[in-house]
Amino acid sequence: MNKITIAIDGFSSTGKSTVAKQLAKYLGYVYVDSGAMYRAVTYYAMQNGLISKDDFNVEALIYQLDNINITFKFNEKLGFAEVYLNNENIERAIRTLEVSSFVSKVAAISEVRQKLVEQQQKMGQDKGVVMDGRDIGTVVFKDAELKLYMIASAEKRAVRRFDELIERGDQVLYEDVLKNVQERDHIDSTREDSPLVKAADAIEIDNSDMTLDEQFDKILRLAKMTIEDCE
């Protein structure tokens, strides 16, 4: 059976990572969370005092990019690959609202995007990969056989993100989560380098009122049809 490249783009908290993990596991493909890579760089910047609410030392971050080594290691107990920064497991650390509040600013830096896009393209050079992010179908894998563009209302996405953070024990307010979602939408869509846009050949999936099972079933059908068409 021929392997294809599946690119999943969309706004934050649209369930891209969830369905990408499900799809990769079912198909036996490699899953890459490109957003986690940008979160890892953001976490590095925070840990090294390069970014805060009042300041962002862009030049220093660019200078230190060669010091940032991001890898994924599969965790059999969890069933997915966790993110490591310079050999430190940061999977949980990068999922906080604080990291979320800075990640779009870091992802807007051209030098950061160039470094990570190169790594992402290497990860997918043999196909058989499911990758999600903001520019996967428009920049990273322009020739992907299947491109999906996930959307949902900001309010629905904020509820999902809020529930996720509360479940893991974070102390957050819904209003703060909604504000973060809206701010990230604006930054992601208006940045100069690789803004979030729907690829011309991407299939739009509005999952505002879908269950996780409904979403997976619909996308799996699309993947199977694409794989068959490529044989």
C-alpha positions in Angstrom: 0.0 0.0 0.0 1.3 3.4 -1.0 2.0 5.8 1.8 0.9 9.5 1.6 1.6 12.7 3.4 -1.3 14.1 5.4 -1.1 17.8 6.3 -3.5 19.2 8.9 -3.7 22.9 9.4 -6.0 25.1 11.4 -6.5 27.5 14.3 -5.5 26.7 17.9 -7.6 24.2 19.8 -9.4 22.8 16.8 -8.4 19.3 17.7 -5.7 19.0 15.1 -3.3 17.1 17.3 -6.0 14.7 18.6 -7.2 13.6 15.2 -3.6 13.5 13.8 -2.5 11.2 16.6 -5.5 8.9 16.0 -5.0 8.9 12.3 -1.2 8.2 12.5 -1.8 5.3 15.0 -4.5 3.7 12.8 -2.5 4.0 9.6 0.8 3.1 11.2 2.2 6.5 10.1 4.6 8.8 11.9 3.0 11.7 13.8 4.7 15.1 14.1 3.2 17.9 16.2 4.8 20.9 14.6 3.1 23.2 17.1 4.9 21.4 19.9 8.2 22.4 18.2 7.3 26.1 18.3 6.2 25.6 21.9 9.6 24.1 22.7 11.4 27.1 21.3 9.0 29.4 23.3 9.7 27.4 26.4 13.5 27.8 25.8 13.0 31.5 25.4 11.1 31.7 28.6 13.6 29.6 30.6 16.4 31.8 29.4 14.8 35.1 30.1 14.4 36.1 26.4 10.7 36.7 26.5 8.2 38.1 29.0 5.0 40.1 29.1 7.1 43.3 28.8 10.0 42.3 26.6 11.1 40.0 23.8 14.8 39.8 22.9 14.3 38.5 19.3 18.0 38.9 18.3 19.2 36.9 21.3 16.7 34.1 20.5 17.8 34.0 16.8 21.5 33.9 18.0 20.8 30.9 20.2 18.7 28.8 17.8 21.7 26.5 17.3 21.5 25.7 21.0 18.0 24.3 20.6 17.7 20.6 19.9 14.1 19.3 19.6 13.3 15.6 19.4 10.3 13.3 19.8 10.5 10.1 21.8 7.7 7.6 21.7 6.1 6.8 25.1 4.6 3.3 24.9 2.4 3.9 28.0 0.9 7.1 26.6 0.8 5.8 23.0 2.3 8.9 21.4 5.7 10.7 21.1 6.6 13.2 23.8 8.7 16.4 23.1 12.2 16.7 24.4 14.3 19.9 24.5 18.0 19.3 24.7 17.2 15.8 26.1 14.8 17.1 28.7 11.1 15.9 28.6 9.1 19.1 28.3 5.8 17.5 27.1 3.8 18.8 30.1 5.7 22.1 30.6 4.9 23.4 27.1 1.1 22.9 27.4 0.6 25.7 29.9 -1.4 28.8 29.2 1.7 30.9 29.8 3.5 29.2 26.9 0.4 29.5 24.8 0.4 33.3 25.5 3.9 33.7 23.9 4.1 30.9 21.2 2.5 32.9 18.4 5.0 35.7 18.8 7.9 33.3 18.7 6.4 31.4 15.7 6.2 34.7 13.8 10.0 35.0 13.7 11.2 34.1 10.2 14.5 32.6 11.4 12.6 30.3 13.9 10.2 29.2 11.1 13.0 28.5 8.7 14.9 26.3 11.2 11.8 24.3 12.2 10.4 24.0 8.6 13.7 22.4 7.5 13.5 19.9 10.4 9.8 19.1 9.6 10.5 18.5 5.9 13.3 16.0 6.8 10.8 14.2 9.1 8.4 13.8 6.2 10.7 13.0 3.3 9.8 9.3 3.2 6.1 10.0 3.4 3.9 8.0 5.7 3.6 11.0 8.0 0.7 13.0 9.6 1.8 16.5 10.6 -0.4 19.2 12.0 0.3 22.9 12.5 -0.4 26.3 10.8 1.5 26.1 7.5 1.9 22.4 6.8 -0.2 22.4 3.7 1.0 25.8 2.4 4.7 25.7 3.3 6.1 22.5 4.8 4.3 20.0 2.5 2.9 21.9 -0.5 2.6 18.6 -2.4 0.8 16.6 0.4 -1.7 14.2 -1.1 -4.3 15.1 1.6 -4.6 18.5 3.2 -7.2 19.3 5.8 -8.1 22.7 7.3 -9.7 22.5 10.7 -12.0 25.3 12.0 -14.4 25.9 14.9 -15.8 28.9 16.7 -13.4 30.7 19.1 -15.9 30.1 21.9 -16.1 26.3 21.3 -12.3 26.1 21.1 -11.9 28.1 24.3 -14.2 25.7 26.1 -12.2 22.7 24.9 -8.9 24.3 25.9 -10.3 25.4 29.3 -11.6 21.9 30.1 -8.3 20.4 29.1 -6.3 22.8 31.4 -8.6 22.3 34.3 -8.5 18.5 33.9 -4.7 18.5 34.2 -4.9 20.7 37.4 -4.1 24.2 36.0 -5.8 27.2 37.7 -7.2 29.3 34.8 -10.2 31.4 34.0 -12.3 30.8 30.9 -12.2 34.5 30.0 -8.3 34.3 30.0 -8.4 31.2 27.8 -10.9 32.8 25.3 -8.7 35.9 25.1 -5.6 33.8 24.5 -7.4 31.9 21.7 -8.6 35.1 20.0 -5.1 36.8 20.3 -3.4 33.7 18.8 -5.9 33.7 16.0 -5.1 37.3 15.1 -1.3 36.8 15.3 -1.3 33.5 13.4 -3.5 35.0 10.6 -1.7 38.3 10.2 2.0 37.5 10.6 4.2 38.3 7.6 5.9 35.0 7.4 3.7 32.0 6.6 0.4 33.3 7.9 -2.3 30.8 8.7 -4.4 30.4 5.5 -6.3 27.6 3.9 -4.4 25.9 1.1 -6.4 26.1 -2.2 -6.6 22.3 -2.3 -7.3 21.7 1.4 -10.6 20.2 2.6 -12.2 22.3 5.3 -13.5 20.5 8.4 -15.8 22.5 10.8 -15.9 20.4 13.9 -17.7 23.0 16.1 -20.5 20.5 16.7 -18.7 17.2 16.0 -17.9 14.5 18.5 -14.3 13.2 18.5 -15.6 9.9 17.0 -17.5 11.7 14.3 -14.5 13.8 13.4 -12.1 10.8 13.3 -14.5 8.7 11.1 -14.9 11.5 8.6 -11.2 12.2 8.3 -10.3 8.5 8.2 -12.7 8.1 5.2 -11.0 10.9 3.4 -7.5 9.4 4.2 -8.6 6.0 2.9 -10.0 7.4 -0.3 -6.9 9.4 -0.9 -4.6 6.4 -0.3 -6.7 4.4 -2.8 -6.6 7.1 -5.4 -2.8 7.1 -5.1 -2.4 3.4 -5.8 
